[in-house]
Amino acid sequence: MVKCPYCGYEGEFRVLKTWRFRFYNVSRLECLRCHGVFNYYQGVSPKGKRSEFVIRVRPRAMRARSV
């Protein structure tokens, strides 16, 4: 189960992009609750070890600031 690293939400996420990196399948996801963006990696190493982890990309959508 994927969990948002920003707000802890466990549920549906919007898939922005998917690709393959070495032996990982990578999905760039956006949290529907806080709009944080993160990469979710999952795969099996050549030695047979399963792994999955999350890397933060961008916290919440940036708001335009008036100067």
Summary of the structure (lengths in Angstrom):
residues: 67
radius of gyration: 13.9
end to end distance: 41.7
largest distance: 54.3
contacts: 144
relative contact order: 0.25
helix: 0%
strand: 51%
